[in-house]
Amino acid sequence: MKISKSMWEKRNKNIFLDIFIWNYNVVRENALTNLKKGQYN
């Protein structure tokens, strides 16, 4: 079975998007945690 170029590009784009969203969520969680720590210190 031959994988079409567009299918492959779409898959890569989705992987990139997943990583981007995951990184965004991690950074946001860290920022919120730091904000809370800052408030109580």
SULRAMO-V60129 format. One line per field, one symbol per residue. ss: DSSP state (@ for helix, = for strand, . for the rest). psi: psi as a letter, one per 40 degrees, with the letter a starting at -180 (. if undefined). burial: # if it has 9 or more other C-alpha atoms within 8 Angstrom, else .. A space follows every 50 residues. Layout:
ss=???
psi=???
burial=???
This chain:
ss=....@@@@@@@@@@@@@@@@@@@@@@@@@@@@@@@@@@@@.
psi=hhhiddddddddddddddddddddddddddddddddddde.
burial=.......#.................................
